[in-house]
Amino acid sequence: MLKKLASILFSTRLTAMLFMIYALAMAVGTFMDQGQSTSPTPFSRTLIYNAWWFEAIMVVFIVNFVGNIFKYRLLRKEKWATLTLHLSFISILLGAFITRYYGFEGMMSIREGATENTFLSQKTYLTTYIDGDYQVNGQLLRRSKSDAVDFSPRLENEYKLETTYGNSPVSVELIDFISGAEEDIVPDENGDYYLKLVEAGSGAPHNHFLKLGQVSNIHNVLYALNKPTSGAINLTYSEDGGLTIQSPFEGEYMTMATGQKGRLVKNSVQPLALRSRYLIGNQAIVFPKPVVKGVFDVVNKSKLLKGDEDGIALKVTARGETKIVKLLGGQGINNPFKQIKIGGLDFAFKYGSKVLKLPFNIKLNDFIAERYPGTEKSYASFESKVTVFDAVDGEFDFHIYMNNILKHRGYRFFQSSFDPDEKGTVLSVNHDYWGTWFTYLGYYLLYFGLLAILLSKGARMEFLRKQLDKIKRKKANLTVFLSLISLGLSAQINHITNHKFQRPIQQQLDSILAQNITPATVSDRFGYLVIQDADGRMKPVNTYASELLRKLSKKDHYQNYTADQVFLSMQESPQLWYNVPIIYLKLKKADTIRSIIGIPKDQKYAALVDFLDINLNYKLGPYLEDAYSAQVPTAIQKELKTADQRVSLLFNTLEGDALRLFPIPYDLNSKWVSPREFIQEDLVLKDSLYANFIRTGFLAYMATLQNEKVQKKGEFSQSDKLLDAIKKTQVKYGGEAMLSDKKINAEITYNKYDIFKKLFSLYMYASSLMFVLLIVQILRDKSKILNISINVFKALLFFCFALHTAGLIARWYISGHAPWSDAYESMIYVAWATMAFGVMLGHKSNLTFASTAFVTAMILMIAHWNWMDPSIGNLQPVLNSYWLMIHVAVIVGSYGPFALGMILGLISLLLMLLTTAKNKEKMALNVKELTVINEMALTVGLVMLTIGNFLGGMWANESWGRYWGWDPKETWALISIMIYAFVIHMRLVPGLRNRLVFNIASVLAFGSILMTYFGVNFYLAGLHSYAKDDQVISINYILTALAIITTLSFFAYLKYRKFYINSN
């Protein structure tokens, strides 16, 4: 019996099953949270990630790994690399167990100058205290119970406490959970009269209730309802429902529904305007509804906001009496205990985070928030200078910032966030010494073992290399039929055609524009000026103009005019550009917007004037409040927001707000301003001449330019002098924020050549033609001309790779960070990594080299689809890290070998399909070679993906104290690891040891990579989701692809069974 059980537990079949079951469970968990604002949620945690059966899978994994160590005698010297891998996974799973059951974490807030030694737990607890008359040895005893809970509106939440106090049974049962709750007055004839007041003194709205006949102190301002009080804001309620206000302060109010404004006169009695925003002193307050007679109750909020409290209802029974108790709370919330007497016993309940105490104190000496130049809320970094006071280890100072953590007595403190007024810090606290130790040990063993498998003698990769060399010696010519895979691909290229509008004044607009546009040679010189964008990035005007056009119209030009010409024309003739149709609207999803603004359903572009009615009211205005306040916006609301952002961008550009060309001397935040902003803010400078130049310099430039164009002499020397004067002021006053001439020239050259967009075509044409030549070479005898032609295209692809590398280096130099920090950069990097792998294998197989180049072309094509923004931007503080450089470079780089494995799998299936009795020997040799290269590619990809994913865990642990949180991105990366581990280990499973199954699996497995890269970002919620619900790949595409692969696999199987069954 035991022997039979051991054979099952230690079998490769069980290993394969565990890989797939574990992957499937995680995939289901990520989709459970689709449509939510974040993931994981209590719903997915309870049903999947924290479930006993999910942990049981990990336990069986450990048993399987330990059993395989002895079954396959991995303790032998020659098996040390495989042994290291097995030990690493055991250590990682053991670390996860310790973290889960013995580690804890939370958040700690400290104000400047304050000293704290407590923090709030990350977990949520329901705490119950019971006090009464029960005594032991003359001492009254308290019954206390605190249980971790994880309630969700999508779960059948259960909680029941059955206990005793003395000899009295006590029962506490959850009967309701209210997601997004607040305390409010519910009408009740037996209640009291209350007036609700909402204030937002700290930035977030807070409810207060004024009781009839009482005085309330709200942030040191007195409010009285029907109790005249000197120095208070007196509110009077009459029996007919009327309300008046008398304030000892001057103020004003605005009715939110109409926008009508009014004045609050000091010490005068005025009617109270309900649902109006009052500004009295430094307080902003709203009275949302009339006086209500009722009682307090916990109810659902009408509008949900991030960070809202939840509510629970408990049925409490003691000594024959039952009462319903309602509580507010949730994660990160520390409300006071709610006290109530039931059956003669005193109960105290609390729902929320637990207050945990440190064995030492921390004082915040200073909090520092650094912004990007010229911005208000775009932070480059934030840090805390603290002092630790410890009775055991003494006192010391420490500087906490991103990736620089405070470690003391088993606790680690990470810079997480800060208070809105920048006078307080929020630190993430973690206590998990042994869990982290075992996990990190597992990580290091894993990295070492994986690299050893790739590089050591006697490992699988060494065997595959020898197999490949053996196949090459048997081959006279490489036989490949690849032409079929390129059919129809060119039709997928997304060309954006010029749209001819039927607007009555379009020809007039074109004529006026042609007469007034500045010559390209002149506007190019204007493009060399430096501008500061809204996010604080310093860039040439040329870059800003290109980005502006892409955001507005999805193109980097308008008709035949360059971006510099268009941007300069917008400054010269803003009225003209109010009428130019340049705002892009999606043809399908934007139909609602077209109906609102009144343009034809098939019109692709709208003008700014289309969004304004005859009274210059904004047509989208009535719809935007709901669109921006929606916690989970609909597709229409997303389109409304996108259109509004484009309209605002164009409007601000035409108004001159974007023209931030002039640095403010000695500004601490290196702020640059536009002439309009300088005049509106009435800024004062010591240098009055420079101040006057800011006001008039650019206007003089435009006036001179206009005059020179009117003269039509082609002479622009006077305007060029003014342009030089602007440039000199930028250099003189720009300080460290000013770009060097080298960077300006580099960025404009980068913009001009747009190398990655051009490389797509070069890669595509060269790889496709190389395929054709290889096919011709197979079908006829050896030809010197063919060999030379193939080598020419191979050299061209090497040249493309060199340009690709140079482009990445240039982007790195221009941006100041590694070029894999956003969606577009990661795509061009994946393309580079794919081609780099092909270059490494190019000397072994021309077919592999051409396949790699073809995949690279496809990736670059996707990178330049409309939903990817190629703009260079500033990094968020957490991303500005060496961990990012390593983690993303490795994990995203792994997608290249996987993409190559997918295309080689398809080619192998096609070769099987094209096998005949005459060519079966040649085809079998080619299939074998491609399968060996495929396995090598997948092995390298799996090593890189595994190392990259767990490096990401280390980055997260060093950045905010958690190395694994079941975020969909990291979860799907782990799913991909499980799937590819299964594919590579299929050779050990009876029934799966053949080339057909392996190649089919290598194609299907790539779906997990597509889900990891695209699906998570565009379909699921999480830390890595930057375009959730913008589905760029529909279910129809997925089903079509699966149908094609299934059909190809079926017919390949028929040929495989006939010609290959005995050749494996």
N, C-alpha and C positions, 0 to 999 in steps of 0.2 A: 504494500500500500504506500509506504513512505517513498519507495523507489519510484513508483508510478507518479506520485505527487511531485517528486524532485525533477523527474523528466519533463513534466509540464512546466513547472516554475522556472527551470533553467533552459528552456528551449528557445531557439531563435524564432520559432513561430510566435511564441508569447511576446518576445521582444518586439516583433513587427506589429502585432496586435496592439500592444501598449502604445507604440508610436502613433498609430492611427486613432485609437480611442481617445488618447490624451489630446491630440490635435483637434479631433472633432468636438470634444467637450469645450475646449477653449474657443473654437470658432463659434459655437452656439452661444457661449457667454458674451462674445462681442456683439453679436446680432441682437441679443436680448435688450441691449441698451440703445439700439438704433432709434433715433428720434428724440433721445434725451440730450440734455445740455452738457453732460459729461459722462465719463465711464471710467471705472466700474461704478455701478449704483448698488444700493442695498439689495435690489432685486437680483442682479447677477451674482453678487457676492454670496448671498444666502443660498441660491439654487445651484451655483457652480463652484466658484473659487473657494468658498469656505465650507462646502459640503463634505460630509464624511467620506463619501464614495470617491470624491476627487482626490482627497488625501490618501485614500486606500490605493489608488493607482500609483502614487509616488512610492508608497511602501512596497508595493509589488515590484516596482522598478528597482528599488534597492536590493530586494531579495534576488531578483533576476541578475543584476550586475554582480552581486557577490557570488552567486552560484556559477556564473559564467567564468569568473576568475579561476575557479578550480576545475570546472568542466573542460575549459580549453587550455588549461595549464599556463595561465598568463604570468605566473611567477617566474617563468624561464627568462633567461637573459635576453634572448632574441625577441621576446614579446613585451619588453618593458614599455614601449610607446603605447600599446593597446591597454596595458595594465594601468598606466598613468591616466588614460582617459576614463576608465571605469572608476578609478579611485576619485577622480575629480567630480564626477556626477554624484557619487555617494556623499562626498563632502558638501557639495552645493545643496543637496536635498536635506542633509542633516542640519546645515546652517539655516535653511528655510524653516525647518521644524522649530529650532530654537527661537528664531525671530518671531514666529507666529505665536508661540505659547509663553515666551519669557521676555520678549522685547516690548517696549512701549515708546510712544512718541506723542508730541503735542506742540502747542504754540505758546510762545511767551512774549508778552507785550511789556515794554519798558519805556517810560517817558524820560526825556533828557533830565539829568540830575537826580532821578529816582533810583532806588535800590530795591530789587525784587528777588524773591526766592521761591516763587510758585509759577506754575504754568498750567494751561488747560489741556487735558488729554485729547488725543485724536479720536479715540472711541467715545461713543455716547452711552451714558449710563442712566438707569432708572433707580433712584435711591429712595429708600423708605426708612424712616425712624418711627419707632413706636415707644411712647412713654406712658406710664400709668402708675398704679399703686403696688406693683409687684416688687417685693424686696427680698434680698438675700443678705443675711447678717446685718440687717438694719439699713442697707444701702438700696436705694431705688435703682432698678435696672432698666436699661434701654435695649430694645431689640432693633438691630440695624441690618439692612440688607441692601447691597448695591450690585446690580446685574448689568453687564454690557448688553445693549440692545441695538438692533439695526433695522428700524421700521421703514417701510416703503409703501406708498399708495398703491403699488402694483402687487403687493403681497397680501396673503391672508395672515395678517400680523397676529401673533399669539404671545401672550405673556400671562402667567398666573403664579402668584406667590401664595402658598399655603403654609402658614406658620402658627405659632402660638405665642401668646404673651401671658406668662404664668400658666394658668390652666385654661385660658380663654383662646379658642380658635380664632384666627384672623385670616381673611382672604382678600387678596388684591388681584383684580383681573382687568386686563385691557379689553375695552369694549369698542374703542374707536380710535382711529389715527387720522389726523387732519393735516394734510400736506399744504404748507403755506398758510399759516394761521395767525391771528392777532386777537387781542382782547378788545371787545367793543361792547357797546350798550345794545341790549336786545329789548325791544318794547315789552313792558310788563306793568299792568295796572297797579301792582303792589310795590313797584319800585320807586326810585327817587328821580328827580329831574337832573339831567346832565346836558352840558354843551360840549361837543367834541371840538378839539383844537389840534391841528397838525402843524408842527414846527420842524424846521430843518437846519437848526443851528450848527450841527456837526457835519452837514453835508447829506445825511440820510434822514428821511422823514421819521418823526416820532409822534405817537398819539398821546394826547393828554385830555383829561376829562374834568371840566369845571362843574362842581356840584352846586346846585342852587343853595344860596345862603352861605357859601364858604369862600375863602380866599386861598389861591394856589400860588406857589412860588415856582416859576419856570425859568431856570437859568438866571436867577437873581432879578427877575421881573415879576411883579405881583399882578395877578389876574383875579378879579372878583366878579361873581355872578350873583346879582341881586343882594349885594352887601356893600354899599358905598364905602370905599376905603381911600383915605388920602394917599397919594403917590402911586396908586394902583391903576391899571387899565380896567375901568369899571364897565361891565356889561350888564344890561338890564333887560329882563324878559318879562313881557306883559301877558296877561291871560289870553289875549287874542292872538298870541303867537309872535308878536312883534319883538324885534331885537334892536337895541341901540348900543353904541360904543362911545365912551368918553375916555380919551387918552391924555396923560400928562406930558406926552411927547408928540412932536410933529411926526407925520408919516404920510404914506401914500398907499394906494391900492390899485390893483388891476383886475378887472373881471376876466377870468380865464376863457370863458366861452366866446366873448366878443372882442377882447383886447382893450376895452374901454378903461381909461385910467381916471382916478379921482384922488383928491387930497384929503388927508386926515388932519383936521385943524386941532391944534393943541387946546385942551380943556373945553372943547365944545361937544355937545351931544349930537351924534349923527346916526342915521340908520346903519345897521351892520349889514354889509354886503356879503352874502353867503357865496361860497365857491369862488372867492376872490383872494388874490395873493396880497396880503398886507405886509408892508415893510415899515416896521416900527422900531426905531433905534437900530440895533444890530441884529434884530430878529426878523425872519421871514415866516409868516404864519398864515394858515388858511382855516376858515370855519366851514367845513364841508356840508353840514346839514343843520337843520333847526334843533332846538332843544328837544330832547327825547326823554320820556318817562319810562324807565326800565331798570334792568339789572345787568351787571357785568357777566359776560360769557365769552368763551373761546369760539371763534367763528372763522370760516374761510375768508381769506383776503380776496378782494375783487381783482387785483392785479398782482401777479407774482413777480418778485424781484430776487436776484441772486443774494443768498445769505439770509433769506426770510426764515423766521422761526416756524417750527411745526407744532402741532398740538396733539395731545393724547387725552382720552377720557378713561378714567379708572373706576371700576365698581368696587368699593371697599366695604367689607362686611366685618363687623366686630360686635360680639355680645348681643346678637339679635338685631342690630341696627345696620342699615345699608344706606350709603350715600354715593353720589357720583362726584368724582373730583376731576377737574380739568386742569391740565398743565400746559404751559408753553415752554419750548426749549428746542434742543437739537445740537448738532455737532458744532463745537466752538462757542457754545452759549453757556453762560454761568448765571442763571437767574436765582433769586433767593428761594429758599424752601417755602412751599405753600403749606400752611398749618391749618388743621381742621380737627374738631373733636367728634369722634364717632364711638358710640357705645361706652362712653365714659373714658375712653383712651385718647391720648393726644398723638395725632399723626402729623408727620412732616414729610412732604414729597418733593422730589426735585428730578427734572428730566433735562439732561444736557451733559456737557463735558465735566469730568471730575477735576477738581483742583489738586494737582500733585505738587509735592514740596521737594525742593532741592536741598542737599546737605551743605549748601554754601549759598552765598549771595552774589548777585551781579548788579553793578551800577553802570548806567549808561552815562558816560561823560559827554559824548557828542555824537550826533547822527549827521552824516554828510551825504547829500544827494547831488550827484553830478549829472547835468543835462547835456544833451548834444547842443552845439552852438546855436544860440538864438531861439531855442524852444522853451516852452513852459512846462510841458508834461512828458517830453520824450527823454527818458533817462538813459544815460550811458552807463552809470553804475551807482550803487548806493552801499554805504558801509557804516559800521558802528564801532566806536571806540569805547571800550568797556574796561571796568576794573573788577576783578574777582576777589571776594573776601572769603577766606576759608579758615576756620579755626584750626584746622589740622595742617594744611599746606601753606598758610600765610596768604599774603596779598600780592597780586600781580596784574599788570595791564595787558590788554590784548586788543587786536584790531581785526574785527570780523567783517569779511566781505565775501562776494561770490567766489566759491572754490577755495576760500581760506577760512577754515572752520576752527572753532574753539573746542578743544578736547580736554575734559577734566573729570577725573574720578568716574569714568565709564559713561559720562554724558558727552554729547556732541551738540554744538550750537551752530546753526547755519543762518546766514542772512536771507530772510524770506521775503519780507515786505516792510512797509513803514506806514505811519499815520499820515492822513491827507495833508496835515499842516507841516509835515516834515520835522516834527519835534519829538517824535517817538519812533522806536523800532519794533519790528515784529520778527522774532527769532523762531526758527523751527528747532525743536528739541528732540533728540533721539537717544535712547538708552538701550543698546543692543550689542554689547562688547563681544560676547562669545558667538552670537549669531553672525555678526559681521566677520569675525575671525575665521570661522569655518567656511563661510561663503567665499571670502577672498582667497583662502587656501585652495578651495575648489576651482576658483577662476584661474589662479596661477598654474595649477596643475593642468587645467584644461588647455590653456594657451600653449604650455610647454608640450603637452601630449599631441595636440593638433599639428603643431609645427614639426614635431618629430615624425609624425606619420607622413608628412609631405617630403621631408628631407633625409630621413635616416635610411640606411641600407637595409634591405630585407623587408621594408614596409610595402604596403599595397601600391603606392605610387611608383616605387622603384620597379615593381613587377610589371605595372602597366607601361612604363617607359621601355622596358625590354620587349614587351609584346609589340609595341608600336614599331620599334626598330626591326623586329623580326618580320612584321608584315611588310614594311617598306622594302626589305631585301627580296621578298617574294614577288613584288610588283614590278612590272615593266612600265606600265602606264597607269595612272589613276583614272578609273572609269567613273564618271559622275553624270547623271542626268538631272540637271537642276532648273532647266528653263521653266518648268511648270510653276515653281514657287514664286516666280516674279510676275506671273500673269495677273493683271488687274490691280497690282499694288500702286501703280502710278495714279490710278483713279481715286485713291484714298487721300491724295495730297489736297490740303485745304486751301484752294485759291480763293481769294476775296476779289470779286470783280467790281469794277467801278459801276456805281448805280446812277442812272440818269433820272433826276427828279423832274417831276412835271410841274413844279412850282412856277407860277406865272413870272416871277422876277428872277429866275435862275440865270437866264442869259444876261440880264442887266447886271447881276452880281458878278458874273464871270468877266464881263466887260470892264466894270469898275475896278475889279481886282487886278486885271491885267494891266490897266493903265497906271495903277498906283503902287504895285508891288515893288519892293526894293530888289535890285539885281542880286543874284546869288553871291557874287564875289564880295559885295558889300555886307550882306547879311551874314556871310561866313565869318567876317572879321568881328561882327557883333557877337557871334556865337562863342568867341574866345573869352568874353567877360566871365567872371565868376559870380554865381548866384547862390543864395542860401535858401534851401527849400523848407517846407513847413515842418519836416522832421529833423531839421538841423544839419542835413548833409550839405557840404560844400561841393559844388559841381559847376562845370562850364554851362553857360546858357544853352549851348548846343545840346547838351544832355537833357537839360530841363525841357527844352522845346520838343525834343523827340519823345520824351516820356509823356508830356502833355498831350501830344497828338495821339499816341498809342492809347492813352486812357480815354480820350474823348471819342476817337473814331476807329480804334483798332488798327490804325495804319501809322507809319512814320513819315507820311507826306500827305499833302492835300493837292489833288490833281497833279500838276507838274511842278509844284512848288515844294521847296525843302522845308524842313521843320523850322530852321532859322528864319526863313522868309515869312512863314506863317506867323510865328511868334512876334516878330518885329512889326508885321502888319497889324496884328491885334492891338499893339500899343499905339500905333499911328492912327488906325481907323476902327476903334471899338464898335461904333454904330454899325458899320458894315458887317462885322462878324456876329452881331445879334441876329442877322438875317441869313447867314450862311448855314446850310444844313450840314452839320459836322458832328452832331451827337449821335453816337451809334445806339441803336435799339435792336434787341434780338427779334428776329422775325416771328418766332413762335410764342415765346413766353411774354413778349412785350405787347401783345394785342390789347390787353387791358389799358396799358399806358397810352397806346395810340388812340383808343376810344376816349380817354380822358382829355388828351390834348388836341384831339380832332384832326388827325392826319390819316391818310389812307393806310389800310392794313398792310400793304406791300411796300410801304416806304421804309427804307432801311436806316435813313438818317433824318434827324430832326434839327431844326434851328432853335436857338435860345428863345426867340420870340414866340415859337410854337407853344412854349410852356407858360406863357402869360396871356391872360384874357384882356378884353378891351380896356379894363380899368387897371391893368398892370398887376393884377392879383396872380399869385403863383397857383397854377392849376393843380399841382400835386399836393399843395399844402394840406388840405383836409384829410389826406390819407396817410400822412407821414408820421403823425404822433403814434398811431397804432402800429405802424411798421417798425418804428425804432424802439418802441417799448415792449414789443412782443418777445417773450422769452424764447420761443421757438418759432421764428417767422415763417410764414408760408412762402411758396415760390413767388407769388405775386408781390408779397411784401418785400422779398429780396430784390425783385426787379425794380420796385419803387425806390428802394434805398440806393440801388446802383445808379438809376437814372438821376436821382436827386444829387448824388455825389458828383456826377458828370456835369450837371447843370451848375452846381455850386463852383466846381473847378473852373468852368468856362467863365462864369460871371465874375469870380474873383480875379481871373486873369485879365478880363476886359476892363475891370475897374482899376487895375494897376496894383492890386494887393500882392501879386506874385513877384513883382519886380524888386526883389530884395537884393539890390546891388551895392548898397552903401553900408559899410561897417560903422558901428557906433564906437568912437575911440574909448579905449580903456574900460569897455563894458565887461563886467565879471563873467558874463555868460556868452561873450563874443557874439552879441546880437547884431544882425544886419537888418536894415529896413529899406522899404520902398519909399519913394518920395511922398506918396499918398499917406503912408503910415506915419512918416516923420511929421507931416503937417497936421494930421488928425490928432496925434498924441501930444502935439505942441512941445516936442523935445527941445531942450536947450543944451547947446554945446559951447565950450570955452572958445573954440575956434569958429568965430562967426562967419568967416569966409567959407569954410567947409560946410557949415550949416546952410548957408545960402546956395552953395553948389548942390547940396542934396535936394533942395527945393526946386532948383531951376536947371541943373546940369543936364538931366536926361531930356527934359522938355526942350532945351536949347538944341540938343543933339537931334531930336526928331524934327524940329522946325528947320534946322539947317539941312537935314537930309531931304525933307520935302522940297525945299527950295532948289536943291541941286538936281532933284529928279524933274522938277518943272522946267529947268533950263535945258535938260536933255543933252548935256555936253559929255556925259559919261565921266565927269570929273567930280570926285567925292572927297577932296583933300580937306575941306573945312570940317566936314562931319567926322572924318577920320581923326582929326586933331582933338575934337571933343571926346571921341571914343577913347583915345589915348589918355586924356585927362581923367576920365572915369577909371580906367585901369590903374593909373598911378595912385589915385586915392585908395583904391582897393589894396594895393601893395603897401601903401604908407600906413593905413589904419587897420588893415585886416588882421595883423598879428599872426598868432599860430594857426588861426582858422583858415588863413589865406592859402590857396593851393600854389604849389610851385609851378613854374612854366613847364617843367618836365611832366608833371602829372596832368596838367591841362592838355598838353600836346598828346600825351599817351591816351587820355580818355576820348579826345576828339578823333584821334586816329582809330581807336577801337570802335567808336560809333560809326565812322565813315565806312570801314570795311565790313562791319557786321559779319565777322569771320564764321561764326557758328551757323548762321543761316545759309551762307554760301557753301559751307562744308557739307551740308546735307546733300546738295545736288552733286557735288564732286564725288562723295562717297557712293551715292546711289548709281551714278552713271559708270564710274570706274568698276565697281564691284559687279554690276549687271553685265557689262561688256566682258569682264574677265570670266564670268560664268559661261557666257556664250562661247568664248574662245576655248575654254576647257572642254565643253561639250563637243565642239568641232574637232578638237585634238583627239578625243576618244573615238570619234566616228571615222577617222581616217588615219593613215600612217603618219609616222613622225614627220614633222615639218619644222624646218629651222625658222621660217617666218612666224609660225604660230608660237613657238617657244619664245622668240624675241618679243612678240606682241604681248604675250602673257607677262613676261618680265617687265615690259614697259608699264603695264597697268599696275603691276605689283609695286614698282618704283613710285608710281603716281599715288598709290594708297599710302605708302610710307611717307611721302611728302605731305599728304593730307593729315596724317597722324602728327607729323612735326608741326604743322600749322595749328592743329587742335591743341597740342601741348603749349605752343606759344600763346594761343588765345587764353587758355586757363591761367597762365603765368601773368599775362597782361591784366586780366580781371582781378587777380589776387593783388597785384601792385596797385591798381586803381582803387579798389574797395578797401584795402587794408585788412581784409580777412580772407580765410581760405574759401575758395570758390565752390562751396557745396553747402551753403547755409540756408537756401530756400528752394522752392520747387524747381525753378528754372535752372539754377546752378547745379542742383543734384542731378538733373537730367543730362546736362552737358558733361558732367563728371562721370555719370554712368556710361555714357557713350564713349568717353575717353578710356575708362577702365575696360570696357568691352574690347575696344580696338587694341589696347595694350596687351590683353591676353592673346588676341589674334596675332599680334606682332611676335610674341614669345613663341607661338606654335607655328608661325608662318613657314619656317624652314622645314617643318615636318610634313606639312600638307597644304598645297595651294588651295584646295577646296575649303579647308578650315579657315584659311586667311580670307578668302573671298566671302565666305559666310559671315565671318566676323564683321567685315566692312559693311556688308548689307544690313546686318542687325544695327550697327552703329548709325547708318543712314536713317533707319526707321526711328531710332531713339531721338535723333536730332530733329526729325520731322515732327514728332510728338512734342518736343520741347518748344517748337515754334507755332503750335496751335494757339488759338486766340485766348484760351483760358490761362495761359502761362505768361507771367509778367517778367520780362528780361531786365527790368530796371535794377540798378545797384542801390541798395539801401543800407541804413544803419542796423546794427545788430542789437537785439535785446540783451540786457546785462548777462542773463544766464547763458546765452549763446556765445558770448564773447569769451571763449575759454579754449585752452589747449585740449581739453577733453573733447570738445566738439570736433576739433580738427582731426583727432585720432579716431573717435567713434564713428563719425559720419563717413570719413574717408574709407574706412575698412568695410563698414556694413553696406554702404551704397555701392562701393566697388565690387562687392560680391555679386551684384545683380548682372554684371557683365558676363562672367562665366556661366551663370544660370541661363542667360539669354542665348549664349552660344550653344549650351546643351540642348535648349529647346529647338533651335534651328537645325542642329545636327540630328536630333531625333526625327524631325520632319523629313530631312533629306534621306535618312536611313529607311524610313517607311516608304518613301517614294522609290528608292532603289529596289526595295523588296517588291513593290508593286510592278516595277518595270522588268523584273527578272523573267528570263525565258530559259528554255532548255539549252540554247546556244551560249548564253552569256552568264549562266548561273555561277560558274567558278569565279569569273572576274567580279561579278556583283557581290558574291559572298565575301571576297577579299576586301572589297571597298566597304561593305557594311561592317565587317569586323574592325577595320581600321577606324571608321567613324565612331563606332561604339566604344572603342578603347579611348579615343580622344574625348568623347562625350563623358565617359566616367572620370577621366582626369579633370575635365572642366568642372563637373559637378562636385568632385572632391575638393578642388581648390575653392570653389564657391561656398561649399558648406563650411570649410575651415574659416574663411573670411567672415561669413555671416555669423557663425557662432562666436568667434572672437569679437566681432563688431558689436553684436547684441549684448554680450556680457560686459564689454567695455562701456556700453551705454548705461548698464546697471551701475558700474563703478562711478561713471560721471554723475548720475542721478544721486548716488549715495554721497559723493563729495560736494554736490551742489545744494541738495535740500534734504539729505538724510534718509533717503529710501531707495534701495537698489532694485526693488521690484514692486509695482503697484497695480499690475494687470491693466495698464493703459492699453487700448486696442493696438497701438503701433508695436509696442514691445511684445504684446501677446501674439500678434500675427507674425512677427519675426520668429518667435519661438515655434509657432505652428509650422512655418516654413522649414525651420531646422528639423522638426520632427518628420515632416514629409520627405525631405531630401535624405535624412538619415535612413528612413524606410527604403527609399529608392536605391541607395547605395548598398544597403544590407540585404536587398532582395536576392543577391547571389548566394546568400547563406540559407535561404528558405527553399525547401523542396517545392517544385512546381512553379517557381518564379525565376528559375535560373536559365533564362534564355534572352537573346538579344531583342526579340520582338517586344516582349513585355517591358524590358528595360527602356527601350526607346519610346514606347508609348508613355511610360511613366515619366520620362524626362520631359515630354511635351506637356502632359497634364499637370505635373508638379509646378510648372512655371506659373500656373494660375494663382498659386499661393503668393508668389513674388508680386504679381500684378495686384493682388488684393492688399499685400503689405504696403506697396508703394502708392497705388491709386485708390484702392477701395477704402482704406482707413481714412485717408485725407479727404475723400469726397463723399463717403457714405456714412461713416461712423462718427461718434463723438469721442473727444479725448484731447489730451495735451497737444497732439500732433495734427489735429484736424484744422486745416486752414481754409477749406472750401466745402464744408459739409452740406450735403443735399444738392450740390451742383454736379449732377451725374453726367460725367463726360463719356462714360461707357454704359450704355443702356443694357437691360436684360436681353433685348433682342440680339445685340452684338454677341453677348456671351453664349446664348443658345445657338446662334448661327455657327460660331467658332466650334462649339462642342459637337454640333452635327457634322461639320466638315472633318474634324479629327476622328470622330467615331466611324464615319464612312471610309476614310482613308485607312484607319486601323483594321477595319473589317476586311477590306480587299487585300491589304498587305498580309493579313493573317492567312488568307486563302493561298497566296503565293508562298508564304513562309512554310505552311504545312506541306506544300508540295515540293519545295526545292531546298529548304534550310533545316528541316527537322533533324537531320543527322550531321549537320556541319558545325554545331555549337561546340 
